[in-house]
Amino acid sequence: MFKELIIHIQDVSLKSEVVGFDFTFILLHIYKKNQAQREQYSPLFITFASQPLKHRIMKILIIGGTGTISSAITRQLAESEHELWLLNRGNRKQEVPANVKQIVANIDDEADVLRQIGDTMFDAVCEFIGFVTEQVERDHRLFAGRTRQYVYISSASAYAKPVRNYIINEGTSLCNPHWEYSRNKIACEELLMKYYREEGFPVTIIRPSHTYCERSVPVGLHGLKGSWQVLKRMMEGKPVIVHGDGSSLWTMTFNEDF
């Protein structure tokens, strides 16, 4: 398997072929142009631990798979060589690629779900529609021992509000007294970390920001029937509600960039 690794350091680039390994004991001798003396170069060494490339097809289950965020991931994985399964109610079956395995069920009917998945072992189970702790508890009952990694989609709205700094990272506190949705997401995260600490349940938590897709437009506040109502009001010259004074920083993510 050939990859081309292109590393740019200032105005100097190095192209290196990586053959048969996943960054395996690569010693990159990169010459960085000295800013003070243009004719002198200083070496920079980067070393990675040796580990053979273990390429295998993964078996991935998405709980949901046709929503705002997950629909793009479904399409991307369907085009890969990995084996993708979806678990949902089947309301958008026409949008699911033909090569994707779909389990049509009410996930709260745990007996039916277990009957359909049998003793299948998944490399990853991705929960896109888990909003309260009861749903996380259900997932734990269903997939503990049946997945090598449980991926929980939380929300960037869980970060402390008001923010003290516009730079937010994993160390930013979780606290949102203004929105129950966010507080529920925080509670779900805390429960999952409890499972991890006490029994080693393999969990990854992702906190996406405001994500939109081809079915909607990103607005801070929308009507009962979605965001298109806001655009309709704009086209009709009617006022629309803007959160704050309209100058707050906001991160938008198109679902294919997730």
MARMARKOL-401302 format. One line per 10 residues: their letters; for each residue x, y, z negated of N, C-alpha, C, O, CB. Coordinates in steps of 0.001 Angstrom, whole numbers, plus 500000, padded with zeros to 6 digits. Glycine has a CB too. Example, Ala and Ser with C-alpha at 12.3 -4.5 7.8 and 13.67 -1.06 7.14 Angstrom:
2
AS) 513190 494310 492200 512300 495500 492200 513200 496700 492200 514236 496681 491535 511308 495527 490954  512850 497750 492920 513670 498940 492860 512900 500030 492130 513409 501138 491961 514084 499402 494275
end
This chain:
258
MFKELIIHIQ) 500858 498813 500000 500000 500000 500000 500892 501235 500000 501741 501381 499121 499030 500007 498765  500716 502109 500956 501562 503278 501102 500801 504527 500689 499647 504731 501067 502066 503405 502542  501465 505341 499916 500906 506639 499563 501982 507672 499832 503174 507368 499766 500423 506684 498068  501576 508857 500127 502547 509934 500282 502360 510892 499126 501299 511489 498948 502386 510666 501654  503413 511022 498348 503393 511902 497189 504036 513217 497583 505210 513256 497951 504125 511261 495972  503277 514285 497507 503802 515596 497866 503829 516453 496610 502784 516758 496034 502946 516267 498990  505014 516835 496193 505154 517648 494995 505706 519002 495393 506742 519090 496052 506068 516960 493948  505023 520043 494996 505469 521397 495299 506007 522043 494027 505321 522097 493006 504313 522243 495901  507227 522524 494099 507790 523311 493006 508221 524639 493603 509204 524730 494338 508996 522568 492300  507451 525667 493262 507626 526985 493853 507566 526850 495378 506551 526412 495918 508975 527631 493397
DVSLKSEVVG) 508652 527223 496079 508595 527207 497534 509289 525979 498122 509559 525934 499322 509222 528470 498091  509578 524983 497280 510269 523792 497748 509341 522600 497595 508725 522433 496542 511596 523569 496972  509226 521763 498627 508386 520572 498529 509190 519339 498869 510116 519378 499679 507169 520682 499450  508814 518239 498231 509464 516968 498487 508411 515958 498869 507384 515849 498198 510270 516489 497263  508643 515223 499929 507743 514155 500327 508422 512824 500003 509556 512572 500408 507375 514256 501848  507704 511986 499269 508278 510712 498879 507251 509614 499080 506102 509758 498662 508762 510747 497420  507648 508517 499714 506744 507399 499908 506781 506500 498693 507843 506160 498174 507104 506615 501172  505600 506127 498258 505477 505223 497135 504985 503904 497695 503865 503832 498200 504515 505785 496030  505795 502859 497618 505490 501612 498284 505166 500525 497272 506010 500154 496456 506649 501187 499166  503947 500019 497326 503604 498849 496550 503463 499060 495062 503269 498090 494329 504595 497837 496776
FDFTFILLHI) 503551 500269 494593 503450 500518 493174 502592 501753 492923 502411 502600 493798 504843 500687 492554  502078 501826 491718 501298 502979 491309 502204 503872 490480 502226 503767 489254 500022 502558 490510  502950 504747 491134 503947 505582 490473 504887 504702 489636 505034 504908 488431 503259 506658 489582  505515 503725 490288 506305 502718 489606 507780 503073 489591 508425 503119 490638 506106 501375 490255  508300 503317 488428 509708 503642 488227 510214 504542 489352 511206 504251 490020 510552 502358 488148  509497 505637 489531 509873 506580 490579 510845 507592 489989 510546 508230 488979 508620 507291 491183  511971 507733 490600 512916 508776 490208 512933 509804 491317 513503 509587 492387 514353 508197 489942  512307 510906 491045 512222 511965 492036 513311 512998 491770 513333 513653 490729 510825 512625 492019  514197 513121 492721 515280 514083 492593 514860 515327 493375 515054 515421 494587 516654 513495 493119  514296 516249 492664 513719 517427 493293 514657 518616 493092 515049 518945 491973 512311 517729 492716
YKKNQAQREQ) 514992 519229 494180 515870 520390 494101 515031 521672 494073 514297 521983 495011 516862 520409 495294  515164 522379 492998 514418 523617 492805 515313 524804 493155 516424 524936 492642 513896 523730 491344  514817 525642 494016 515623 526788 494432 515833 527748 493255 514881 528175 492603 514948 527524 495616  517074 528066 493008 517431 528985 491940 517072 530417 492358 517508 530898 493404 518942 528869 491599  516284 531073 491538 515804 532400 491897 516919 533445 491856 516901 534412 492618 514679 532810 490969  517880 533246 490968 518948 534240 490835 519994 534094 491918 520455 535094 492468 519606 534129 489476  520378 532867 492237 521397 532617 493249 520801 531674 494294 520698 530469 494065 522701 532014 492613  520424 532213 495405 519672 531493 496416 520394 530258 496948 519753 529318 497419 519358 532409 497547  521716 530256 496876 522459 529160 497478 522700 528015 496490 523270 526989 496859 523785 529668 498012  522269 528185 495239 522485 527153 494244 521160 526449 493953 520098 527073 493949 523089 527752 492949
YSPLFITFAS) 521239 525166 493716 520053 524366 493414 520309 523579 492137 521426 523134 491873 519699 523409 494597  519275 523421 491369 519399 522640 490140 518489 521419 490244 517350 521537 490697 519040 523500 488884  518972 520254 489831 518173 519039 489964 517119 518926 488868 517345 519330 487728 519074 517819 489938  515999 518386 489221 514934 518117 488260 514551 516658 488418 514205 516226 489518 513694 519067 488475  514605 515901 487351 514319 514476 487414 512980 514184 486748 512697 514669 485652 515445 513664 486747  512165 513387 487423 510896 512937 486853 510886 511423 486910 511063 510845 487982 509662 513545 487616  510683 510772 485780 510718 509319 485730 509396 508799 485177 508867 509330 484200 511906 508825 484872  508876 507764 485807 507646 507132 485355 507969 505693 484956 508839 505059 485553 506542 507179 486465  507278 505189 483963 507500 503820 483520 507106 502842 484617 506183 503094 485392 506713 503531 482234  507816 501728 484670 507562 500739 485709 506299 499942 485402 506160 499372 484319 508761 499798 485855
QPLKHRIMKI) 505385 499910 486361 504165 499114 486220 503648 498778 487604 503309 499684 488365 503081 499870 485391  503577 497503 487951 503117 497120 489290 501700 497599 489546 500883 497700 488631 503191 495608 489467  501433 497885 490789 500098 498304 491201 499149 497121 491134 499356 496112 491807 500122 498899 492624  498119 497242 490331 497123 496185 490203 495819 496694 490798 494988 497280 490104 496934 495752 488709  495660 496468 492047 494487 496975 492748 493422 495894 492780 493648 494804 493306 494847 497435 494182  492276 496195 492224 491193 495224 492281 489873 495960 492408 489742 497128 492041 491196 494311 491034  488924 495254 492926 487597 495838 493104 486896 495888 491756 486867 494903 491018 486759 495027 494134  486339 497038 491450 485647 497226 490178 484150 497038 490337 483576 497301 491394 485941 498608 489609  483537 496576 489263 482082 496420 489215 481547 497521 488298 481814 497520 487096 481659 494973 488702  480796 498452 488868 480378 499657 488156 478858 499734 488096 478178 499560 489107 480951 500914 488832
LIIGGTGTIS) 478338 499995 486913 476894 500183 486732 476620 501627 486350 477188 502145 485389 476333 499216 485651  475748 502267 487107 475305 503617 486772 473865 503546 486278 472981 503020 486954 475428 504575 488001  473654 504085 485088 472293 504207 484566 471756 505529 485088 472190 506600 484662 472250 504139 482976  470820 505448 486003 470380 506610 486774 470826 506385 488204 470413 505423 488852 470959 507958 486194  471676 507282 488693 472280 507076 490000 471640 507834 491143 472178 507844 492250 472253 505660 490315  470499 508473 490903 469846 509242 491965 469539 510671 491522 468789 511381 492194 468559 508546 492401  470107 511091 490410 469826 512419 489881 470771 513478 490416 471512 513247 491372 469896 512397 488388  470733 514634 489791 471505 515787 490261 472994 515484 490352 473616 515749 491380 471282 516972 489342  473568 514937 489297 474999 514654 489301 475285 513285 489921 476156 513155 490782 475558 514718 487874  474563 512290 489487 474926 510914 489823 474685 510551 491278 475302 509609 491776 474167 509974 488957
SAITRQLAES) 473810 511261 491976 473528 510912 493373 474782 511037 494235 475004 510215 495124 472413 511808 493936  475588 512038 493986 476826 512220 494757 477824 511113 494450 478526 510640 495344 477454 513591 494457  477887 510701 493187 478795 509626 492807 478346 508314 493434 479171 507508 493864 478871 509492 491277  477048 508107 493484 476517 506907 494136 476943 506852 495591 477390 505811 496072 474990 506867 494034  476806 507965 496292 477186 507979 497709 478681 507729 497886 479092 506999 498788 476802 509317 498351  479484 508332 497029 480923 508173 497148 481341 506736 496874 482130 506168 497629 481640 509119 496196  480823 506143 495808 481186 504770 495476 480663 503782 496509 481287 502751 496760 480659 504408 494102  479512 504096 497109 478951 503211 498125 479854 503135 499350 479840 502142 500077 477558 503684 498530  480636 504181 499576 481551 504201 500710 482895 503565 500377 483741 503402 501257 481760 505621 501179  483094 503209 499121 484346 502574 498701 484183 501059 498724 483130 500539 499094 484766 503055 497284
EHELWLLNRG) 485226 500371 498330 485159 498908 498292 484684 498381 496946 484566 497169 496761 486514 498319 498615  484410 499278 496006 483941 498843 494698 482482 498384 494761 481722 498777 495646 484096 499973 493676  482125 497549 493804 480761 497009 493745 479922 497881 492810 480181 497950 491608 480763 495515 493259  478927 498537 493371 478122 499489 492609 476736 498940 492338 476061 498422 493228 478020 500814 493350  476328 499069 491075 474985 498710 490641 474311 499966 490092 474963 500803 489469 475020 497569 489566  473006 500096 490325 472215 501165 489714 471123 500546 488855 470531 499529 489217 471599 502100 490798  470867 501168 487719 469775 500760 486844 468856 501954 486665 469213 502923 485995 470303 500236 485466  467667 501886 487266 466698 502966 487148 465302 502451 487467 465106 501255 487683 467068 504135 488079  464348 503347 487495 462950 502953 487719 462618 502757 489196 461517 502316 489523 462022 503995 487131  463548 503077 490090 463313 502860 491517 462446 503911 492181 461859 503657 493233 462690 501540 491715
NRKQEVPANV) 462358 505107 491572 461503 506153 492148 462085 506764 493414 461360 507381 494193 461268 507244 491131  463399 506597 493628 464034 507141 494830 464803 506042 495570 465942 506249 495990 464982 508308 494463  464190 504908 495721 464858 503762 496339 465313 504081 497760 466310 503535 498234 463927 502548 496351  464578 504971 498441 464929 505299 499820 466237 506061 499911 466828 506128 500989 463826 506106 500460  466711 506642 498809 467962 507390 498813 469172 506518 498477 470313 506964 498597 467873 508535 497834  468927 505299 498065 470019 504424 497633 470634 503720 498840 469907 503082 499602 469515 503385 496601  471950 503814 499037 472595 503119 500164 472318 501625 500141 472142 501031 499077 474102 503359 500143  472282 501033 501303 471868 499631 501440 472807 498669 500730 472372 497604 500294 471782 499258 502900  474078 499013 500603 475030 498092 499992 475118 498202 498479 475963 497558 497858 476375 498318 500570  474256 499009 497884 474242 499180 496430 473216 498241 495815 472081 498158 496283 473931 500649 496046
KQIVANIDDE) 473613 497543 494776 472699 496645 494072 471867 497467 493093 472413 498236 492303 473479 495511 493327  470559 497306 493145 469698 498123 492295 468871 497245 491369 468189 496315 491800 468780 499008 493147  468952 497566 490093 468114 496917 489086 466968 497867 488796 467174 498929 488209 468925 496564 487774  465780 497501 489195 464604 498337 488959 463967 497888 487656 463422 496789 487559 463585 498249 490147  464045 498758 486656 463525 498396 485336 463385 499631 484481 463991 500667 484753 464437 497371 484644  462583 499508 483451 462538 500504 482389 463615 500102 481399 463489 499069 480743 461106 500594 481707  464656 500882 481278 465788 500484 480456 465409 500288 478996 466109 499591 478261 466879 501509 480561  464307 500895 478571 463856 500684 477199 463286 499285 476999 463124 498839 475863 462815 501722 476824  462982 498591 478091 462572 497192 478006 463855 496357 478038 464248 495836 479082 461578 496794 479186  464481 496244 476902 465801 495630 476835 465796 494170 477265 466752 493697 477880 466344 495741 475439
ADVLRQIGDT) 464737 493466 476948 464649 492051 477330 464661 491903 478844 465317 491004 479371 463376 491408 476747  463943 492774 479553 463907 492711 481013 465266 493068 481605 465719 492438 482560 462825 493651 481564  465915 494087 481031 467236 494479 481529 468229 493338 481357 468977 493020 482282 467741 495738 480799  468241 492717 480174 469154 491611 479920 468859 490424 480830 469773 489711 481245 469071 491183 478462  467601 490217 481135 467244 489118 482041 467816 489362 483427 468250 488426 484099 465715 488953 482121  467817 490628 483860 468280 490938 485211 469807 491014 485334 470359 490680 486383 467681 492243 485655  470484 491446 484281 471945 491528 484376 472614 490222 483956 473767 489974 484311 472465 492677 483514  471899 489387 483200 472456 488106 482804 473754 488266 482033 473847 489083 481117 472682 487242 484016  474757 487481 482412 476051 487554 481738 477061 488369 482527 478267 488180 482374 476593 486162 481499  476572 489287 483381 477452 490120 484204 478344 490991 483316 477883 491613 482359 476621 491005 485166
MFDAVCEFIG) 479616 491017 483659 480580 491870 482969 480926 493030 483886 481357 492820 485020 481863 491074 482560  480740 494264 483399 481015 495454 484195 482347 496073 483780 482724 496054 482608 479875 496480 484048  483048 496621 484772 484257 497366 484461 483918 498716 483848 484667 499233 483019 485104 497554 485714  482786 499285 484256 482349 500563 483692 480833 500647 483737 480203 500259 484721 482981 501752 484455  480261 501156 482664 478838 501497 482607 478759 502991 482379 479297 503495 481394 478078 500697 481475  478097 503705 483271 478047 505167 483218 476628 505623 482895 475698 505376 483664 478525 505784 484560  476471 506275 481775 475159 506724 481310 474944 508192 481657 475566 509081 481075 475018 506508 479792  474046 508429 482620 473761 509787 483070 472473 510345 482484 472219 511544 482593 473685 509821 484568  471661 509503 481868 470356 509975 481394 470156 509619 479921 469065 509236 479500 469219 509370 482247  471236 509753 479151 471146 509526 477716 471111 510861 476983 472091 511606 476985 472329 508666 477222
FVTEQVERDH) 469988 511155 476365 469795 512489 475785 469668 512494 474269 469900 513526 473639 468575 513117 476375  469306 511369 473670 469119 511296 472219 469818 510049 471686 470128 509129 472443 467603 511281 471849  470061 510026 470387 470840 508938 469790 470159 507585 469948 470834 506560 470039 471080 509216 468319  468835 507571 469983 468142 506297 470149 468511 505636 471476 468574 504409 471562 466629 506503 470068  468750 506433 472496 469134 505883 473796 470568 505358 473770 470873 504349 474405 468983 506947 474890  471444 506037 473041 472816 505560 472900 472842 504262 472093 473589 503343 472430 473700 506633 472225  472046 504177 471048 471945 502941 470265 471473 501790 471147 471986 500675 471047 470983 503128 469071  470508 502057 471998 470007 501040 472938 471111 500589 473887 471286 499393 474122 468809 501589 473744  471852 501547 474428 472951 501204 475339 473995 500348 474633 474535 499408 475215 473607 502480 475899  474272 500675 473390 475246 499905 472623 474781 498464 472467 475572 497530 472599 475477 500543 471246
RLFAGRTRQY) 473496 498291 472184 472966 496935 472058 473058 496178 473380 473350 494982 473401 471516 496975 471579  472805 496886 474482 472779 496238 475789 474177 495920 476323 474378 494870 476933 472048 497115 476775  475134 496806 476103 476385 496706 476846 477631 496475 476008 478712 496297 476569 476570 497925 477626  477518 496472 474686 478684 496111 473879 479082 494678 474230 478276 493754 474117 478383 496255 472341  480317 494509 474650 480774 493193 475074 480470 492878 476527 480847 491818 477028 480162 492155 474213  479778 493811 477218 479450 493599 478631 480092 494643 479537 479866 494626 480747 477945 493616 478823  480890 495551 478974 481572 496549 479785 482956 496826 479220 483172 496794 478009 480752 497844 479855  483886 497097 480123 485243 497434 479701 485372 498923 479379 486316 499339 478709 486246 497043 480787  484412 499724 479864 484406 501155 479553 482998 501690 479667 482307 501461 480660 485357 501933 480487  482581 502407 478634 481270 503048 478632 481504 504547 478813 482176 505175 477996 480468 502740 477301
VYISSASAYA) 480955 505113 479875 481155 506528 480194 479862 507280 479894 478819 507013 480492 481581 506720 481692  479949 508219 478963 478761 508979 478560 478840 510397 479112 479814 511112 478877 478622 509006 477017  477814 510792 479840 477747 512139 480387 477069 513045 479371 475854 512992 479180 476989 512158 481743  477867 513866 478731 477366 514810 477745 477111 516143 478432 476575 516164 479540 478364 514973 476565  477475 517241 477813 477212 518559 478403 478166 519592 477835 478478 519580 476644 475756 518989 478156  478628 520490 478704 479474 521592 478247 478693 522549 477345 479289 523363 476640 480051 522353 479448  477382 522453 477366 476579 523313 476486 476749 522925 475019 476297 523643 474127 475097 523239 476876  477402 521784 474771 477634 521357 473390 478705 522193 472703 478789 522197 471475 478030 519894 473356  479529 522903 473479 480587 523708 472877 479990 524860 472056 478898 525354 472338 481530 524257 473968  480745 525263 471040 480269 526260 470087 479816 527537 470777 480483 528044 471680 481353 526579 469080
KPVRNYIINE) 478679 528046 470341 478117 529297 470852 477899 530245 469676 477425 529805 468628 476776 529045 471627  478230 531534 469812 478885 532135 470980 480352 531732 471037 480967 531461 470006 478758 533671 470944  480909 531693 472239 482298 531270 472394 483238 532358 471891 482967 533549 472043 482604 530935 473867  484346 531935 471289 485355 532885 470815 486359 533218 471897 487008 534263 471856 486076 532330 469600  486487 532319 472873 487446 532517 473949 486852 531938 475216 486190 530901 475171 488823 531863 473619  487075 532581 476331 486511 532084 477583 487191 530808 478054 486670 530117 478930 486617 533144 478656  488356 530484 477481 489035 529229 477806 488505 528144 476874 488658 528228 475656 490593 529372 477678  487890 527137 477455 487311 526047 476676 488041 524757 477032 488245 524452 478207 485775 525914 476941  488432 524006 476011 489067 522714 476246 488524 521699 475241 487563 521976 474523 490617 522826 476138  489157 520508 475197 488657 519449 474334 488734 519805 472852 488055 519196 472025 489426 518184 474589
GTSLCNPHWE) 489560 520788 472523 489685 521178 471136 488657 522197 470677 488582 522514 469490 491031 521714 470905  487868 522708 471605 486825 523677 471248 485748 522997 470401 485311 521888 470707 486194 524304 472525  485334 523669 469344 484351 523090 468425 483018 522834 469128 482664 523501 470100 484139 524015 467219  482291 521842 468603 480966 521515 469123 479925 522026 468149 479840 521565 467011 480807 519985 469351  479135 522982 468605 478075 523541 467760 477222 524476 468618 477717 525470 469149 478673 524303 466517  475955 524150 468744 475060 525035 469503 473728 525146 468767 472836 524318 468953 474843 524504 470961  473598 526176 467930 472356 526325 467169 471182 526813 468011 470058 526900 467516 472574 527275 466030  471434 527134 469284 470410 527766 470109 469618 526791 470973 468572 527157 471509 471043 528788 470983  470101 525551 471119 469450 524648 472079 469460 523229 471523 470519 522663 471256 470160 524697 473469  468271 522665 471354 468147 521309 470806 468780 520272 471724 469355 519292 471249 466677 520963 470576
YSRNKIACEE) 468680 520479 473033 469299 519577 474001 470785 519402 473693 471294 518281 473697 469108 520109 475435  471467 520491 473431 472896 520453 473136 473174 519762 471819 474112 518971 471715 473469 521855 473111  472365 520053 470812 472564 519412 469508 472363 517905 469612 473063 517141 468947 471602 520002 468462  471427 517472 470430 471213 516040 470626 472407 515397 471332 472793 514273 471012 469930 515798 471431  472985 516111 472288 474169 515594 472967 475333 515444 471979 476064 514455 472026 474568 516523 474134  475502 516418 471093 476549 516343 470078 476333 515130 469184 477281 514411 468869 476581 517631 469237  475094 514902 468776 474779 513756 467926 475099 512443 468638 475583 511497 468015 473301 513786 467513  474830 512386 469940 475148 511190 470727 476662 510966 470766 477131 509837 470622 474586 511318 472167  477414 512038 470960 478864 511921 470980 479393 511414 469638 480260 510542 469594 479500 513268 471327  478870 511961 468559 479333 511550 467233 479039 510080 466980 479853 509378 466381 478680 512408 466148
LLMKYYREEG) 477883 509609 467430 477537 508200 467257 478480 507310 468065 478927 506270 467582 476078 507949 467676  478777 507721 469288 479683 506930 470128 481089 506874 469530 481742 505831 469581 479740 507516 471547  481553 507976 468970 482870 507971 468340 482874 507088 467095 483894 506485 466761 483294 509400 467976  481743 507012 466416 481611 506099 465273 481753 504652 465743 482454 503855 465118 480245 506304 464558  481082 504317 466850 481217 502974 467408 482664 502679 467786 483163 501573 467578 480311 502809 468629  483328 503691 468346 484727 503506 468754 485623 503264 467537 486437 502340 467534 485227 504738 469541  485468 504094 466510 486336 503982 465336 486101 502689 464571 487050 502067 464094 486123 505167 464414  484843 502281 464451 484513 501143 463606 484656 499805 464297 484959 498806 463644 483131 501282 463105  484444 499760 465622 484479 498457 466300 485213 498470 467626 485236 497462 468334 483091 497972 466525  485815 499605 467971 486583 499662 469207 485749 499703 470466 486227 499332 471538 487482 498508 469275
FPVTIIRPSH) 484505 500150 470355 483654 500271 471546 484320 501235 472529 484575 502384 472169 482209 500769 471165  484608 500805 473750 485391 501622 474687 484573 502740 475312 483758 502487 476200 485967 500749 475781  484775 503958 474866 483928 505063 475303 484755 506201 475890 485836 506528 475400 483087 505575 474140  484222 506790 476943 484748 508021 477523 483614 509027 477572 482524 508706 478045 485354 507778 478950  483852 510239 477089 482826 511280 477061 483204 512377 478048 484328 512878 478038 482655 511862 475627  482258 512741 478893 482473 513798 479893 481456 514904 479650 480271 514641 479444 482351 513237 481358  481935 516152 479677 481042 517286 479436 480984 518186 480671 481722 519169 480747 481507 518095 478202  480138 517874 481618 480037 518722 482816 479353 520037 482500 478574 520141 481553 479275 517997 483927  479658 521036 483305 478994 522332 483174 477743 522330 484042 477257 521270 484437 479949 523501 483577  477231 523502 484334 475997 523613 485113 476223 523019 486502 476953 523585 487316 475532 525099 485216
TYCERSVPVG) 475592 521879 486766 475794 521165 488022 474534 521257 488880 473413 521172 488380 476166 519688 487757  474743 521428 490161 473608 521515 491082 473866 520630 492293 474985 520162 492505 473359 522981 491523  472825 520406 493081 472947 519545 494255 472145 520156 495399 471663 521285 495308 472458 518096 493945  472014 519383 496479 471302 519888 497654 469810 520050 497408 469105 520643 498225 471521 518965 498826  469324 519523 496279 467900 519627 495979 467555 520868 495166 466383 521119 494888 467446 518401 495241  468569 521647 494780 468300 522800 493926 469344 523870 494152 470332 523652 494853 468266 522392 492450  469120 525033 493552 470103 526112 493563 470428 526448 492113 469556 526342 491250 469573 527375 494341  471661 526852 491828 472047 527099 490435 471568 528453 489925 472018 529500 490389 473551 527010 490293  470664 528418 488979 470203 529639 488310 470201 529379 486812 470048 528240 486371 468775 530071 488810  470371 530434 486036 470403 530282 484590 469062 529887 484009 468997 529063 483097 470866 531550 483957
LHGLKGSWQV) 467998 530465 484525 466639 530171 484066 465763 529910 485280 465829 530641 486269 466063 531341 483205  464947 528875 485208 464084 528558 486341 462653 528335 485872 462370 528320 484674 464602 527317 487087  461777 528167 486817 460364 527983 486508 460026 526549 486159 460904 525689 486096 459523 528428 487666  458744 526297 485931 458296 524964 485552 458536 523950 486665 458671 522756 486397 456824 524991 485186  458590 524415 487903 458778 523512 489033 460189 523604 489618 460431 523175 490746 457754 523815 490110  461103 524158 488851 462490 524169 489303 462992 525534 489735 462358 526561 489495 462649 523221 490427  464160 525515 490384 464853 526757 490716 464299 527466 491939 464497 528671 492094 466295 526479 490930  463605 526736 492815 463124 527366 494042 462097 528457 493752 461932 529381 494549 462519 526319 494966  461410 528356 492620 460460 529404 492243 461159 530743 492056 460606 531796 492372 459722 529018 490963  462402 530686 491529 463166 531919 491309 463491 532568 492647 463353 533783 492793 464468 531632 490516
LKRMMEGKPV) 463925 531772 493630 464228 532311 494950 462978 532884 495610 463035 533902 496299 464843 531229 495836  461858 532219 495391 460605 532705 495974 460263 534079 495421 459823 534962 496157 459454 531718 495699  460469 534256 494108 460195 535555 493502 461138 536616 494063 460723 537750 494305 460328 535475 491972  462399 536254 494271 463352 537209 494848 462912 537621 496249 462961 538802 496593 464771 536603 494890  462489 536664 497050 462070 536947 498422 460827 537819 498455 460608 538571 499405 461813 535650 499176  460011 537713 497406 458790 538506 497330 459012 539841 496632 458076 540616 496441 457713 537728 496611  460275 540105 496250 460590 541362 495594 460121 541442 494157 459977 542539 493619 460000 542475 496356  459882 540312 493527 459423 540292 492138 460614 540176 491194 461659 539655 491584 458436 539127 491904  460473 540649 489968 461584 540555 489011 461809 539110 488572 460881 538301 488559 461310 541440 487781  463048 538799 488216 463386 537480 487687 464088 537657 486350 464691 538698 486087 464280 536682 488685
IVHGDGSSLW) 464007 536640 485516 464609 536691 484189 466091 536334 484292 466453 535333 484912 463877 535732 483212  466930 537142 483691 468370 536890 483658 468785 536781 482201 468418 537623 481381 469176 538020 484397  469559 535732 481876 469990 535553 480489 471036 536608 480137 471889 536941 480959 470559 534123 480266  470967 537128 478922 471908 538155 478483 471765 539414 479305 470661 539795 479694 473334 537643 478566  472900 540065 479571 472860 541296 480367 473308 541036 481799 473513 541971 482573 473743 542378 479728  473464 539728 482155 473840 539383 483511 475328 539328 483751 475763 539067 484872 473245 540339 484439  476133 539574 482706 477580 539605 482888 478292 538420 482239 479522 538372 482233 478130 540887 482329  477536 537462 481691 478167 536336 481008 478873 535428 482012 478426 535260 483147 477123 535538 480207  480000 534840 481558 480755 533941 482419 480017 532609 482535 479482 532099 481551 482189 533729 481872  479995 532061 483729 479208 530850 483983 479968 529963 484952 480493 530436 485960 477797 531199 484546
TMTFNEDF) 480024 528688 484649 480721 527733 485513 479714 526906 486283 478868 526236 485691 481651 526817 484692  479803 526952 487605 478917 526166 488458 479716 525040 489109 480860 525239 489518 478244 527062 489538  479118 523876 489202 479769 522730 489823 478813 522075 490813 477720 521647 490440 480231 521711 488753  479225 521999 492071 478439 521243 493040 478694 519763 492773 479824 519369 492483 478808 521636 494525  477640 518936 492872 477756 517557 492411 478842 516761 493136 479410 515841 492548 476437 516863 492577  479143 517082 494381 480185 516346 495098 481582 516699 494595 482550 516002 494899 480090 516625 496591  481685 517789 493819 482968 518186 493237 483128 517679 491816 484154 517920 491181 483110 519692 493259  482133 516989 491320 482148 516516 489924 483273 515496 489720 483448 514983 488614 480776 515885 489543
end
